[in-house]
Amino acid sequence: MNIVRKPEWLQKKINPAAHAEMEGLLGELRLHTVCQEARCPNISECFRQRQATFLILGALCTRRCSFCNVTKRSPVPPDTGEPARVAAAVARLALSHVVITSPTRDDLADGGAAHYAATVAAIRGAAPATTIELLIPDFQGSRTALATVVASGPAIVGHNLETVPRLYQIRSGADYHRSLAVLETLRELAPSLRTKSGVMLGLGETEEELFAVLDDLRRVDCSYLSLGQYLAPSRAHHPVIEYLPPETFDRYREQALAMGFAHVESGPYVRSSYHAARYGE
């Protein structure tokens, strides 16, 4: 297999010294973050700024996506004390905006929707001024589960399409049209809700395929978009096929805005929750 070397614009360094305060708080409250579990390259930048994306419902996923570093094993039952601990962290960090996500929990009847709602309620009680963004799995397309999430009153709900339909084999257990329907159902349930999706680039997609996906997102009135470079967590994961230069991401951002997205973050290091507070500005 040919290994595509990282270019000069992808040389961000991890600085463990910047992690001490955040890791101390997370350890004290027994919380997980996707920043740590997914080996996000932005972790030092975000932790230094006292920002984190909280990973609820444990750190074990029931699906085996070949691009993701979250551990794949049978998970444990939801921790009923977790919502209060997340809320305590949000209050102590004085976050103006928080992103909550989870692994996929196909073992749960509602996919974890009630736990999301409990977490939103706990944050509302502890930090009422904080705007709340949820980045949810597909809940196997359950309208009831999605209604539970919407009824909790988050400001933004995201669900990532991740890639183009032709490459969906990397998303074990997922279905492109079901994921698109999740975003459509969210808007049906709450027409004023701001929805968000993200796509990883460099997996072998063509530009034509990418813009077909963006057309689909606009068709279901998706508000916000993130476009970022896929970075393989290890050689055991799906390989990077191409590194897109920053100017390509800039061009994609302008084209996506022209298509009607209200806000677009597009760049090599962009991730779903990276600079998340900017979307509502």
NORJO-V446047 format. One line per field, one symbol per residue. phi: phi as a letter, one per 30 degrees, with the letter a starting at -180 (. if undefined). psi: psi as a letter, one per 40 degrees, with the letter a starting at -180 (. if undefined). Layout:
phi->???
psi->???
//
This chain:
phi->.dcddddddbbdcdbeddceddddddddchccbdeddchddcedddddchcacdcciicccdcbddcccddcaddceeddddeddddddedddhddbbccbaddcddcecijdddedddedddedcbddddcccccddhhidddddddddddiddbbcbddiadedcdddceicbedddddedddedddbecddcbbbbdcjcjdcdddedddddddddciddbbbbbddbddaddceddcacddedddddddddddddjddabcblecdbecdhddddcd
psi->hhhhihidegfhihgddeedddddddddefiiiddddefheeddddddefiihhhifafhieifheeiehhhihiiiiheedddddddddddefhdhihhaiihgeeideeeddddddddddddddgdehihhhhiaeffehdddddddddefidhhihhddaiddeeeegheihddddddddddddddgdehhiiiihiieeeiidddddddddddddefhdihhhihhhhdieeihihdihhidddddddddddddeehdhhhhidehidehfdddde.
//
